[in-house]
Amino acid sequence: MKISIVIPCYNSMKYIDQCVNSALQQTYENYDIHAYDNESTDGTYEYLLELEKKHEKITVHQVPNIYKNSYREAVDDSFETLETDYITFLSTDDYISNDYISNCMKILTHDLEKIKCIQSPIIGVRNGNTADQQTYFYKSLTDFKKQCMIRSPVNTPSVVYHKSLYPLMNWTPYGGEAHKNSGIQEAGAGDYDIFCGFAENNVFIYPVNVFLGYYYRWHSEQCTWDVHQDEIKYDEIVRNYWRKKWNM
């Protein structure tokens, strides 16, 4: 089975070397890397083009920077155009162990019909040092929905999707519709909303309870930080929408 590692990029020169090199060193054979540049102004796109010349596994794409604090442009293009079985996303400020993709694929291919999506623990990295491990677990879709009423119970970077799930990755009418009704352009917490949409459609994101190899860098320049600092509480918009829909 083939898997594509999609790397959304925007002004990513500070960490991109470690990120891309970790993707290039995977022990799993049948994979490729697709870097999507969102109109960077710091030389990221030009740097990616040089990497593309050196490594046959890397393909570089340009997409317009439309959505604030969102990787939706890369999501839509990759799911619509890439010829692959699975897709996972790697943030440019993060990195993965050499056996990360192999570890993920062993689980996914254990039951091809049943397992369409997984998530696994992440280890935080602060100032170059590994910190706490973040793990989520739930036993059923009902349990998952209950946890969604508190916060998103998913380590978004570690999620691996079967490509067939794309029709369910709808930015509306779920929380996106709630944003529109509030007069807010869709931005922030889009992944949280998608995971609730999966649950609505009986898609179970299998929570792997052992670390598979994703390292998540915490720093004040990341999009997640900007979303949390924004005066608009996107998480609450999504949560309130699904609370009403699920009568929870």
Secondary structure as UniProt FT lines:
FT   STRAND          3..9
FT   TURN            13..15
FT   HELIX           16..24
FT   STRAND          31..37
FT   HELIX           44..54
FT   TURN            56..57
FT   STRAND          58..62
FT   TURN            68..69
FT   HELIX           72..81
FT   STRAND          86..89
FT   TURN            92..93
FT   STRAND          95..96
FT   TURN            98..99
FT   HELIX           100..108
FT   TURN            109..110
FT   TURN            112..114
FT   STRAND          117..119
FT   STRAND          122..126
FT   TURN            127..128
FT   STRAND          129..134
FT   HELIX           141..148
FT   TURN            149..150
FT   HELIX           156..158
FT   STRAND          160..162
FT   HELIX           163..168
FT   HELIX           175..181
FT   TURN            182..183
FT   HELIX           190..200
FT   TURN            201..202
FT   STRAND          206..207
FT   STRAND          214..217
FT   TURN            220..221
FT   HELIX           223..229
FT   HELIX           234..246
//
